[in-house]
Amino acid sequence: MLRAEKVLAAGTWTGAPADSVVLEFDERYRRRFVLTGVGGLAFLLDLPEAAMLRGGDGLRLEDGRVVEVLAAPEPLAEIRAADPLTLMRVAWHLGNRHLPTEITPKALRIRRDPVIEDMARGLGARVTPVEAPFNPEGGAYVQAERPHAGGHGHDHGPHGHAHAHDHAHAHDRSHHGHDHDGHDHHDHDHERCDHPDHHHEHGHDHRHSH
């Protein structure tokens, strides 16, 4: 089967893609998985390390073509506030709970969670349900080729992970049935995903305000 062995960060590749894959957030943390594009192109994603794919990234096939990653719309809660201090307080509480959070110029976005949404309102924020692609913070997880200061073509890799974000992804994958290789615990197709070397289990954070 045709393989894709490299991730090209959004903005670093040009030209028309050979096809595109539409993936939700949980489906975008992968190392080895069979994917089929919306145009029918099937290939095996086979990366050296698991990577957090983001909307706009390209998966370079071994024949040189590129498949574009599109982030699928998901039910999200958009959190806004009348002043930056209130929004900062909410952001602190989200980080304290290790929740994956997308930061936009004027708002925070999280997955729908009634307990967290009530907490944000209690802090003085406004919460609005939205349907949108979810691209939370987490650049350190992306092993794609990304230019940065110093001229090297790669991100910092696994040893550069921020501790809090590491727990955020571990918590989220544990909650939704994913391990550190992007393997679904209910998926026993050995060709689609290889087995992870180990598991880290995190209990659900019970510090949510009620």
N, C-alpha and C positions, 0 to 999 in steps of 0.2 A: 504493500500500500504506500502511496505517496506520503512523504513525511514533511512536517514543518518543525525545524529544529532551532529556530531563532525568532525572537520577538523584536520588532522594530517599533520604537516608541512613536506615539502620535506626533506628527510634525516632522519626523526625520525621514520619511519615505514619500515618494511622489509617484504619479502615474495612476492609471485606472487599476483597481484591484481585480484579481481574477474571479473573486467571489467574496461573500461576506458571511460572517456568522453572528447571530444575534443571541447574546447571552445575558442572563441576569447576574447579579453580583455574586451569588453563591457558586455559579457555574464558571466564574472567571478566575478562580484560584486553581490553577491546574499545573501539572507537570506532564503527564502522559494520558491522552484521552483521544478517542476517535470522534471527530467532528464532521458535520456535513453542512456545507454552506447553503444559503437560501436558493442558490442557483443549481444545487445538486452536487457540487464538488465535495467528494469525501476524501479525508486525509487523516493521518495520525499526528496529533500534536505530541512531540517527543523532545522535551526540553531537558537540559542537564539538571536544572533545579526547578522546583515549583515557583511559579510567578503569578502575581496579581495582574491580570490583563485589564486594560482600561479601554474605554471607548476611543476609537481612533487609532489604536495600536495596529500594527500589521504583523501577520504571521508569515514569515518567508519560507516558501516551499523549496524543496531541494532542486526543483527545476528553475528556480529564480523568480517565479511568480509570487505575488503577495495576496494574502487573504485578509480583508479588513475585519477588525473586531468592532461590533456595534453593541453598545450597552442597551439592554432591553428596558423599557419603562416599567417601573414597579410602584406599588403604593407606598408613598413616603409622607412624612410629616415635615412641613417647612416651618421653622421657628424664627420669628422676627421679634424685634423689641423696639421700644420708642427711643432707647439710648444705648450706646455701645457698652456701658457698664453692665446693664442687665443682660445683654447678649453674652458678654464675657462670663458672667456668673453661670448662665445656663451651660455654656461651653465647658466650664470647669466641672460642673456636675456630670455632664456627659462623659468627659474624660475620666472622671473618678470612677465611673461605672464601666469603663472600657468599651463604650458603645461605638461602633463604626459611625463616623460623622462626616458628612460632606460640608465643606465650608465654601459658601458663595460670597460675593461682595457684600450682600446685605442680609444674609440669612444663614441658618444652619439647617441641614437636612438629615433626617434619620429615618429608619424604617418605622412603620406604624407600631406604636407601643402605648396603649392607653395610660399605663402607670407613669411612664416618662413624660407623656404629653401633659398629664395633670400636674406633674412636678414643674414643668416649664411654665405653665399658666400660673402656678402658685408663686413663681419667682417674678411674675409680671410680664411674661412674654406672650405673644400671640402665636397660636398654632393653627396651621391651615393644611388640610389634606391635599396632596398633589399626586399626580401620576407622572413620573419622570425617570430617566436613567439615573442610577445611583453610582456615583464615583466618589466614595469616601476617601479621606486622607490616607496616605500609606505608600508614598513614593519609595520608601526603603524596601518594600516588598517586591517592587518591580525589577526584574532582572533584564529588562529590555535595554537596548543600546540607547543611552540618553546622554547628550553632551552636557558637561558641567564644568565648573571652574577647574583648571588643571589639565584640560584637554583630553582626558581619558574618555573612551567611548562607552563606559559602563557605569551603572549605578553602584552603590556601595556594597551590594550583596548581603548575604545572610548575617554577617558579623556586624553590619551597620544598622541593624534593626533597632528602632526605638523600643524600649522595654514596654511602655504603656501600649503602644500599637500592637506589639507582638501578642499581648494578652487580649487585645480587642479582637484580633483575627482568630486566636485560639478559642475564645469564648463564642464568637459568632459561628465558627465552623462546628464547634461541639454542639451548639444549640440546633443547628440545621442539618446535622448528620454528615459533616465533612471532616476528613482528617487533614493532616499537613501535606499530603500529596494531592489534595483535591479529590480523594476517593470517597464515593458515597458508600456508607456502611451497608446500605441495602442493595448495592450493585455488586453482583458476584461474577460479572463478566471479566475474566482475567485478561482478555485481549484488549478491552477498552481501557482499563486502568491497572497499573501495577500496584502491588501491595506497598503500604508505607513501612518504613523501618521501625517506627515506634509511634505510640499515641501519647498525647498529653490531654488529660481530661480536666476540665475546669467546671466546678459547680456553678450553677446560675447565681449571679450576684443578687443577694437578697437585700441590698441596701436601697432598693427603690423606695421612694417615698409613697405612702398610701394616703 
